Amino acid sequence: MSVRSKGRSSGGAATRGRRRQLGGAAAAAVLASTLAACGGDSGAANALTWYINPDSGGQAEIAARCSEASGGAYTIETAQLPRESSAQREQLVRRLAANDASIDLISLDPPYIPEFAEAGFLAPVPEDVAERVTEGVVPSAVEGSTWDGEIVAVPFWANTQLLWYKQSVAEAAGLDMTQPVTWDQLVQAAQEQDTQLAAQGIRAEALTVWLNALIESAGGSVITETAEDPENIELGLAEDPGTRAAEVMNLVGTSGVVGPAFSTAGEDANVQAFEDGEASFMVNWPFVYGRALSAVEAGTLDQSVVDDYGWTIYPRVNPDDPSAPPYGGINLGVGAFSAAPELAYEAAECIVSDENQAYYFVTNGNPASSAAVYDDPEVLEVFPMAPEIRQSLEQAAPRPQTVYYSEVSGALQRSYHPASSVTPGVTGEQAAELIRAVLAGEQLL
Amino acid sequence: MTTTTLPPTEKTQPVSAPRGAISDRSRAERKLGWLLAGPAFLVMLLVTAYPIGQAIWYSLFSYRLTDPANRSFTGLTNYVVILTDGLWWQAIWVTVLITVVTVAVELVLGFALALVMAKALSAIRPVLRAAILIPYAVITVVSAFAWQFAFDIQSGFVNSWFAWLPGIGADTDWFGGWGTSILVICLAEIWKTTPFISLLLLAGLAQVPEVLQEAAKVDGASWWQRMWRVTIPNMKAAIMVALLFRTLDAFRVFDSIYIMTGGANGTESVSFLAYRQTIARVEIGLGSAVSVLLFLSVVLIAFTFIKGFRIDLAQARGEG
């Protein structure tokens, strides 16, 4: 290029020589660090690596506590996964498919557990461990750790969504929040009070969570009959409960009670709208309460806003049928290629002890899977809604349990987004057809 | 008038042996060339040809990463599935639209910026060049996040700053519809890569012989006439190379879509489809087939540019 003709003539051979030396040293340093990184296990022989989802530091603290309590039997090091659960799965699947032996413990989002178990990515849970870790655990968390009739993961913390509301607005709308409320009632109340109803309308996993809760609350299921062979999987989307769920989704999306960015609204955007006062009703995870308390402490939210917070069980779809709130959380898997699976299970049992679950609940706002923790006075003091969370977990329904969860969820998101375009009686049929075609390898997603 | 201090580039043809007969010196030079380039060529083969070959091989299978035992040869079935799926053609349309819009706008803006850089006073030229190049130094994912935050209905400033424009208000949800999503994606791409085009065009501008400019000036040609008749024709090679590189780059658009919409509202590009089949669905066979088709599209674009527009890459590098 002609620019080169303007090249600087200064800098003689000595400078170039020094540069070369520097360049060589830099290259050597990069190479050395790369090789060191490839070397894998950097810790001691009894070091366990726990792949965690990002949190407020709770899992790292529990890892340190268990390492100390083990008296040197093992040390747990944490490695952080991406923020989105789908991205966490993507990374773990790739690594485990390559027989990554550095993965000892995994914080796993329950919907992906069947896929991991079926692919042989999880070390079998010893019978005695399975017995101990499911004792006194809420049913949804046990169900979320089970695949093919066997416990394949250790229940850790169990999440569920509650209906959050502003007490002043609910009172003004004449809603009796001591009794179960329906989606229809909430829409009507929001219309009358000229406020917003916040639900997760974003094309992401959150939409599947919402849709699944609606279908389960209506008495149906996305997958009515699961199977290893995708062709034998039976779907309930086009059945009556599926249609009823579509009606609710359409009602919420088109009744003018959602925010202008409803089609891109996730959990964080919704809690922001709730804090700002734009929304007075919201379905969301319990982290919203911990977030509000932190905001008050930081001086960014007025105490009166939090004082107005109300909470109750997830709204019903049909007035006479109890709701089936979403179930989430994290269960612990032990990597199938771990060099020390026994040690990893020992560590897992320590991690999920009642004491650690209570600590995690109080400090990070992540509810326990152990029922006993809900009687802990400290938990009750910090989270006065703990009894509602426990009740919600008792009646919660997991998302479709299938090896092909990623495809099923992706197809649901494609078909039911945006919620305002959902047509009862039509969308369910289309989604079922799409899932069938995708699982049969006849269509892209 | 340009302020470059380039000497007139009077091209002197190298003395070469007649066609067909290669002198000993040429042969020795050619051998040395291969020796020098050989290791790099081998590495290139290893890191590019091997994965491409593997992708082509995998694309002929029904192969799920989590179920390797059931891998089966299906021939061209994956390609039939893709090419008969409306989603593929929609992704092609979105990709072509983003490519055409961004490359066209970037060419015009890039040319303007190249002129500014070339004509700027020498005192401020280094600062100006650095300032113009900053967006190109930003990682695409970071740039995509920045643009997403700017247009976000809650955290963004765009709605409040541009509320005076018709159609924009506090409630404008830029990522809630197809058109507005594509618009923001295009804006982010344009902001990010216009400096790249301007840099290539600046090099092209410097190649235009000053004597031609002077001669045109003496003949009374206006600025506009000199631009159209002298400058642009003389930098055609640089323009075509800039267009080629950017078109290839734009056709593989992924980051901005992944960050801003996650493929919602029909904004999936071809690369995004490949990602979803390969990484999210772990359907290695189907995903590889999408990647192979993307690769073929890119090859087709490169071929069309190089043969169709007769781009001489050597000339563009100033070697001609």
Chai-1 contact restraints between the chains, C-beta under 6 A:
chainA,res_idxA,chainB,res_idxB,connection_type,confidence,min_distance_angstrom,max_distance_angstrom,comment,restraint_id
A,M1,B,A203,contact,1.0,0.0,6.0,A-B,restraint_1
A,M1,B,G318,contact,1.0,0.0,6.0,A-B,restraint_2
A,S2,B,L6,contact,1.0,0.0,6.0,A-B,restraint_3
A,S2,B,A206,contact,1.0,0.0,6.0,A-B,restraint_4
A,S2,B,Q207,contact,1.0,0.0,6.0,A-B,restraint_5
A,S2,B,G318,contact,1.0,0.0,6.0,A-B,restraint_6
A,V3,B,A203,contact,1.0,0.0,6.0,A-B,restraint_7
A,E90,B,I279,contact,1.0,0.0,6.0,A-B,restraint_8
A,V93,B,V282,contact,1.0,0.0,6.0,A-B,restraint_9
A,A97,B,L65,contact,1.0,0.0,6.0,A-B,restraint_10
A,A119,B,T66,contact,1.0,0.0,6.0,A-B,restraint_11
A,R203,B,A264,contact,1.0,0.0,6.0,A-B,restraint_12
A,P260,B,D171,contact,1.0,0.0,6.0,A-B,restraint_13
A,P260,B,D173,contact,1.0,0.0,6.0,A-B,restraint_14
A,A261,B,I153,contact,1.0,0.0,6.0,A-B,restraint_15
A,A261,B,D173,contact,1.0,0.0,6.0,A-B,restraint_16
A,S263,B,G176,contact,1.0,0.0,6.0,A-B,restraint_17
A,T264,B,F175,contact,1.0,0.0,6.0,A-B,restraint_18
A,T264,B,G176,contact,1.0,0.0,6.0,A-B,restraint_19
A,Q272,B,Q154,contact,1.0,0.0,6.0,A-B,restraint_20
A,E407,B,R281,contact,1.0,0.0,6.0,A-B,restraint_21
A,Q443,B,D85,contact,1.0,0.0,6.0,A-B,restraint_22
A,L444,B,D85,contact,1.0,0.0,6.0,A-B,restraint_23
A,L444,B,L87,contact,1.0,0.0,6.0,A-B,restraint_24
A,L445,B,R276,contact,1.0,0.0,6.0,A-B,restraint_25
